[in-house]
Amino acid sequence: MKTKMFLMLIVLSLGLWPAGAQAETSTKSSEGVKAVLKTDPARKMMDLFLSELPGGKEITEAKVKASVTFPDGRKVEKDLIGLKMGDAYSFMNSLDMSRPGRYSFDISIESSGRSIKIEFTQNIP
């Protein structure tokens, strides 16, 4: 697992994913937290960026889980691992989004004694 994550970080930091990748970005807020979900099917990655509202202070200490429902109804649970890449900190994991259609992301965040739930949907072409 650590080797896979290390290789994934190298790919991300060097920009080795395919040109023309179709990334999708969604933004929502709940209970004083802004969440930006970025999915990139070409890289098979999902990134969640969290910040405090108001002020925009980046959240780096959190336990984040995602329950993802695929277009065919199949579900998968993912722990999102927090990492700093460049100037940004995100919670990420790999996700095979090779099937076109609607993906639902039920995100659970535990941070600073709060439990927050945020739902996203994205249509992947």
C-alpha positions in Angstrom: 0.0 0.0 0.0 2.8 2.4 0.9 4.6 1.7 -2.4 1.5 2.3 -4.4 0.8 5.6 -2.6 4.5 6.6 -3.1 4.3 5.9 -6.8 1.0 7.8 -7.0 2.6 10.8 -5.4 5.5 10.7 -7.9 3.0 10.6 -10.8 1.0 13.5 -9.4 4.0 15.7 -8.6 5.6 15.2 -12.0 2.4 15.8 -13.9 2.6 12.4 -15.6 -1.2 11.9 -16.1 -2.5 12.0 -19.6 -2.9 15.3 -21.4 -6.6 16.4 -21.8 -7.7 14.7 -18.7 -11.3 15.6 -17.9 -11.3 16.6 -14.2 -14.6 17.6 -12.6 -14.8 20.0 -9.6 -17.7 20.5 -7.2 -18.0 22.8 -4.2 -20.3 22.6 -1.2 -20.3 23.9 2.4 -21.8 22.7 5.6 -21.5 23.6 9.3 -18.7 26.1 8.7 -16.6 23.9 6.3 -16.1 24.5 2.6 -15.4 21.3 0.7 -14.1 21.1 -2.9 -14.2 17.7 -4.5 -12.1 17.2 -7.6 -12.3 14.0 -9.5 -10.1 13.0 -12.4 -11.1 9.8 -14.2 -7.9 9.8 -16.4 -5.7 9.8 -13.2 -8.2 7.6 -11.3 -8.0 10.1 -8.4 -10.4 11.9 -6.1 -9.2 14.9 -4.1 -11.1 16.7 -1.4 -9.9 20.1 -0.3 -11.3 21.4 3.1 -11.2 24.9 4.6 -12.9 26.8 7.4 -15.6 29.3 6.8 -15.3 32.2 7.1 -11.7 32.9 6.4 -10.7 30.0 4.3 -8.1 28.5 6.7 -7.0 25.1 5.3 -8.1 22.0 7.3 -5.2 19.6 7.6 -6.3 17.6 10.6 -9.3 15.4 9.8 -10.5 11.9 9.4 -12.3 11.7 6.1 -14.2 8.8 4.5 -16.1 8.6 1.3 -18.9 6.2 0.3 -19.0 6.2 -3.5 -21.9 4.9 -5.5 -21.0 4.0 -9.1 -23.4 4.5 -12.1 -24.3 0.7 -11.9 -25.3 1.0 -8.2 -22.2 -0.6 -6.8 -20.8 1.0 -3.7 -17.3 1.3 -2.3 -15.9 2.8 0.9 -12.7 4.8 0.8 -10.5 6.4 3.5 -9.2 9.7 2.1 -5.6 10.2 3.0 -4.4 13.7 3.9 -1.3 14.9 1.9 0.3 18.2 1.2 1.2 18.6 -2.5 2.8 21.9 -3.5 0.9 24.7 -1.7 -2.3 22.7 -1.3 -3.4 20.1 1.2 -6.0 17.6 0.2 -7.6 14.3 1.3 -7.2 11.8 -1.6 -7.5 8.2 -2.8 -7.6 6.3 -6.0 -10.9 5.6 -7.7 -11.7 3.8 -10.9 -14.1 6.0 -12.8 -13.9 4.2 -16.1 -17.7 3.8 -16.4 -19.5 6.9 -17.7 -22.5 8.1 -15.7 -23.5 9.5 -12.4 -21.3 9.0 -9.3 -22.5 9.9 -5.8 -20.0 10.8 -3.1 -21.2 10.7 0.5 -18.3 12.3 2.5 -17.9 12.0 6.3 -15.5 14.4 7.9 -14.4 14.3 11.6 -12.4 17.4 12.5 -12.1 19.5 15.7 -14.8 17.5 17.5 -17.3 18.0 14.7 -18.9 15.3 12.5 -19.9 16.7 9.1 -21.6 15.0 6.2 -21.5 16.4 2.7 -22.9 14.8 -0.5 -21.7 15.4 -4.0 -22.8 14.0 -7.4 -20.8 14.2 -10.6 -21.6 13.1 -14.1 -18.5 11.5 -15.7 -18.6 11.4 -19.5 
